[in-house]
Amino acid sequence: MLRIDRAIYDEIVAHARRDHPDEACGVVAGPEGSDRPERFIPMLNAARSPTFYEFDSKDLLRLYREMDDRGEEPVVIYHSHTATEAYPSRTDVSYASEPKAHYVLVSTRDPDTVEFRSFRIVDSVITEEEVQVLAPAASE
C-alpha cells in the first residue's frame, strides 16, 4: 500500500495537469528504507511528448547524487497519461528499474476527474496497490 500525504498527492496531480497535454514526470524521495514519500521533486519531461516521458539523463544523475548525499531513495516515481487510463504501458514496464518504488500514474484525460493509481513493477510484473491519502496534521 502507498501511504502519501495529501499535500504531495495534490502536487503530483497539479504537476500532471500543468504539463498537459504533455506527460509530466517526477520523483518523491524519502529516507532510505522508510517507504515514506517526503520530498516532491518534479522533473522535466525531456521528450516533451503527450504519449511518452523521459527523464533528462543529466537531471536524473544529479537527482540520484543528491538523494545519495541526503540518505534518500526514490519512493515514488510518477508520470501522467494524457489520453489513456492510469495504467502502466509496455514502455513504462520496460523502464521500471526500481523494484522498491511505487510507480504512480495520473490520467489527465478527463479534466474533471482525478485518476491516481499506484503500482509495483518488479521483473515486468505489474501489481496494483491501494493508495491511502493521509490527511494533514491538525497543526498544519
BELSUL-V560003 format. One record per pair of residues at least 12 apart in sequence whose C-alpha atoms are under 6 Angstrom apart, sorted by the first residue. I is the first residue (numbers start at 0). J is the second residue. If there is no record, write none. Layout:
BEGIN
i->I j->J
i->I j->J
END
This chain:
BEGIN
i->0 j->128
i->0 j->129
i->0 j->130
i->1 j->130
i->2 j->131
i->3 j->132
i->3 j->133
i->4 j->132
i->4 j->133
i->5 j->132
i->5 j->133
i->5 j->134
i->15 j->79
i->20 j->49
i->21 j->47
i->21 j->48
i->21 j->49
i->22 j->49
i->22 j->52
i->22 j->79
i->22 j->80
i->23 j->78
i->23 j->79
i->24 j->42
i->24 j->77
i->24 j->78
i->25 j->40
i->25 j->41
i->25 j->42
i->25 j->77
i->26 j->40
i->26 j->75
i->26 j->76
i->27 j->39
i->27 j->40
i->27 j->74
i->27 j->75
i->28 j->72
i->28 j->73
i->28 j->74
i->29 j->71
i->29 j->72
i->29 j->74
i->30 j->70
i->30 j->71
i->31 j->70
i->31 j->71
i->31 j->72
i->34 j->74
i->36 j->74
i->74 j->100
i->75 j->100
i->75 j->101
i->75 j->102
i->76 j->102
i->77 j->102
i->77 j->103
i->77 j->104
i->78 j->104
i->79 j->104
i->79 j->105
i->79 j->106
i->80 j->106
i->81 j->106
i->81 j->107
i->81 j->108
i->82 j->108
i->84 j->106
i->85 j->104
i->85 j->105
i->85 j->106
i->92 j->123
i->98 j->121
i->101 j->118
i->101 j->119
i->102 j->117
i->102 j->118
i->103 j->116
i->103 j->117
i->104 j->116
END
